[in-house]
Amino acid sequence: MDVDIALRVDKLEVDVEMLKRRAEPSALHEYITNELKRVKPENITEIEERIRNHELLKKSITTKLTVEDPQSVLDEVREE
């Protein structure tokens, strides 16, 4: 009887592993698909706007880093 139970448990463990291998790819595919939908821009104007904002931020950071008076930059950051 103990052998029968052990065989059943082994078979169930194999079945569980098989189901995990089936479920993981579909769940992963669904997750990736949802993330792509969430992140994907609606149109080209949105992409252009993101690029423009990125460039403005980059210029702002660059100018703040090349300032002659570091104390003024610190004061400006504290005010923001």
N, C-alpha and C positions, 0 to 999 in steps of 0.2 A: 504494500500500500504506500509506503514511503517513497518507493521508486516511482510509482504512478504520479504522486503529487509533485515530485521533483521534475519529472518529465513535463508535466503540465505547466509548472512555473517557468521552466526553460522555454517552452513553446510560447508562453505569454510574453516573456521578455523579448524573444525574437520578434514577435508581432508588434510589440510596443516600439522597438527600434525601427522596424520597417515603417510604421506609421509616422514616427518622428521624421524620418528621411523624406517621406512624402509631404508632410505638412510644412517643414522648414522652407523648402524652395518656394512653395506657393505663397507663404506668408512673407518671405523676403521679397518676392516679385511684387506682391501687393504693396508692401512698404515702399519699395523703390519707386513704383509707379505713382503712388500718392505724393512722395517727396518731389518727384519731377514736376507733377502738376502744381504743387505749392510754390516751387521755386521758379518755374518757367515763366518768363515775362510774357505779357499779353501781346505786345506788338513791338515793332522796331522803334517807335518813339519812346517807349519805356526804356529800352536798352540805351538809346542815345541819351536820355535824361540821366540814367544811372552813370554812364560814362562821364557826362558833363559834371555831375555832382562829385564824382571821384576826382576828376581833374582839379576842380575848385578846392576840394579838401587838400589835395596834394600840394597845390600852390600855397595855400594858407599855412600848411605845416612848414614848407620850405622857407617861406618868408619869416616865419616866427623863429626858425632855427638860425637864420643868418642876421639877426638883429644885432646892432652894435651894443645896445644897452640891455643886458639880460634882466635887470631889475624891472624894467618897464614891461617886459614880457610876463614876468611873474605877477606883477600888479594887474595886468590885463587878464590873466588867467584867473586870478582870485576874484575879479569883478564878475566874471562869467559864472 
